[in-house]
Amino acid sequence: MTFDVNMIYGGLLVIFTVAFLYRYRRNQIRNHHARELSSMKLEPLDTAEKVANDKLIVVSNITQEQLQHVLIAFCEARNDEIITVWPEMVIANDLRLAVVFPYDVSYEVFCELLNYIVYPINIAAEPIAIGWATYPTDEAALPKEMFDTPMMIFVPEEDQNYSQFFMVNSSGIGCHQQLLDPTGYKVHPKPEEPYMQPPFDSTDVDGWVKQRVAIVDRK
């Protein structure tokens, strides 16, 4: 019996150690990426008037308080000098969590935020986030195959460097892209993951909202 108990404790110790090292390594890489991304120069966001847009991120496997913390931390880092992102957390009628962008958001920042949600720093959660968006041809980092077409954007399960994305458009074309090297993307004419319609209409948030949570304070 003692041998069996020791084996169990030993196995648990190995599991906890591996989990700790994995999270520590992930946070190291994530912090490095965050520093690189925060150094990217972006145009200030126009917050004079709200802009109708289809940008949406639906998040699961995370609490409301955790997601709010992640969004605030991201905005504090991203909006240090100028406002470049203004997300709003929305709790849907079915209690699902989502992020919308009342003043729109650039492609780079949208993908950066999605990545930040999936790999949160100092949060004991493994969130799942899926984004939907349509962008025009003037987004320099956007693959040309994705111009002017609805996209579903997510982090692939096989991600190992914590900066990868996969996107599938409504025509069934996929692209694999690196956040830190957007020009080196790969096109997949027949992606494994099909495009799915967003569960909510971000242009009509009032139709499905239960609660709005402000993230950025207007000063």
N, C-alpha and C positions, 0 to 999 in steps of 0.2 A: 504493500500500500504506500509506504514512504517513497519508494522508488517512483511509483506512478505520480504521486503528488509533486515530487521534485522535477519530473519530466514535464508536467503541466506548467509549473512555475517557470521552468527554463524556457519552454516554448513561448509562454506569454512575454517573458523578458526579451526574447529575440524579436517577437512581433512589435513590441513597443519601441525597441531600439531602432528597428528598421523604419518604423513609421516616423519616429523623431528625426532620424537622419534624412529621410525623404522630404519631410516638411522643411527642415533646416536648409537643405540644398535648394529646394524649390524657392524658398524665400530669398536666398542669396541671389539666384538667377533673376527672380522677379524684381528685386531691388535694383539690380544692375540694369535691367531693361527699363525700369521706371525712371532711372536717372538719364538714360539715353533718350527716352521718349520725351521727358520733360524739357530737354534741351532743344527740341524741334521748334522752330519759329512758326507761329501760325497767325493768321489774321484775327483781329478781335471780332467777337461775335456781336452782331447788331441786335440789341435787346430793346430797341425803341418800340417795336410792335411785334406781336406774336405772328408766326408764320405757319400756315397749314402745311403739314408734311407727313410722310408715312413712316418715319423712323420709329422703331419699336424694339425693345429688348424685353423678353419674358424670362423671368428668373425663378428657379426652383431649388430645393434642397438648401435653403437658407432662411433665417428668420427675418421678419420685418426690421427689427432693430439692427441686425447684422448688415443687411443690405443698405440701410440708411447710413450706417457707419462707413461702409465701403464707398458709397457715393460722396459723402462729405469729404472723406480723405482724398478721393480722386480730385474733387473740385478744388480743394485747398492747394493741392500740388499743381494742378493744371492752370488755375486762375490766379497764380501767385502775382503776376505782373499785370496781365490783362485778362478779361473774361473771354474764354474760348469755348466754354461748354456750360450749358444751363439745363441739366436734367431735372426731371420731376418724377418722384416715385409715386406710383399709382397702385392702390389695392383694388382689385377688381371685385365685382359682385360675388364671384365664386371664390374669393379670397386669394387668388393667384397674384403674384407680385410682378409688376412691370415697370419699365422706365420709358418715359416719353420725353420729347424735346420741343417745348413750346416755341422756341426761337430757332429751330432747326439745328443741325450739327454737321460739321465736315466729316468726310469719309474717314480720314486718319483718326480723328478724335473718337468717332463712333466705334471703330475697331479697337482702339486703345482702351476705351472704357469697357467694352465687352470682355477683353482680355483681363482687365483689372478685376472685373467681377468674378470671372472663372478662377483666377488665381489671387485671392485676397491675401493681404499681408496681415499677419497676427490675428486672423479670424479662424476659429476652429470649425470650419465648414468646408465642404467640397461642392460649391454651387454649380449648377448647370444653367447656362444662359444661351439663348438663341435670339438672334437679331433679324429684323426685316427692314429693308430700306431700298429706295430707288435713288440713283445719283445720275446726274447729267455728265456730259463729256468733258466738262471743265474741272473734274476731279483728277488731278495728276496721278495720284497713287492708285486709282481704280483701274483694274484690268479692262482693256477696251472691249472684251467680250461681254462685259457687264454694264456697258453704257446704256442708260435710259431703259433699264429693265428691272422689274422687281426681283430682289435677291433675298435669300435666306442665308444668314452667316452664322457659323458656329465654330467651336474649337474641336478638332478631330480627337478621337479617343487615343490615337497613337502619338499625340503630341509629346515631345520629350524636351524641347528647349523653351517651352512656355511662351512662344510668340508666333504660333502658327494659326492660320485660319483656313477654313474651307467654306466656299460660297457656292450656292446653286441658284441659278436664275429660273424664272418661270418658263423659259424655253427648254430647260433640262440640261444646260451646259454648266459644268462645274469648274472652279478654279481653286488651286491650292496656293496660298500666299503667305509669305513671311512678313510679320509686322515691321521688322527692322530692315527688310530688304524687299520692298513691295514690287520692284521692277523684275525680280526673278521668279515670277509666278509660273505655275504649270496649269495648262488647260486640260480638262477631262470631258470629252464629248459625251461620255456615258458614265456619269458619276454613280457611285454606289448608293448615295443618299438622294432621294427624290426631293424636289421642291414641294413644300407644304405652305398652304395659305396661312397667314398670321391668325392667331385665335381672336385678336381684338383689332378694331379699326382705330388706328391712332389719330385719324382725322376727325373722329367723333368720340372722344374720350368720355364725354358726358353720358353716352349711351351705355357704358358698362362700368363706370367708376363707382366705387363705394367710398373711397377716401383718397384725397390727394395729400402728398407730403412734400412740402417745399424743401429743397436742398440748398439752394443759393439764396442768400439774403440780398435784397436790393438796397444798396446803401445810398 
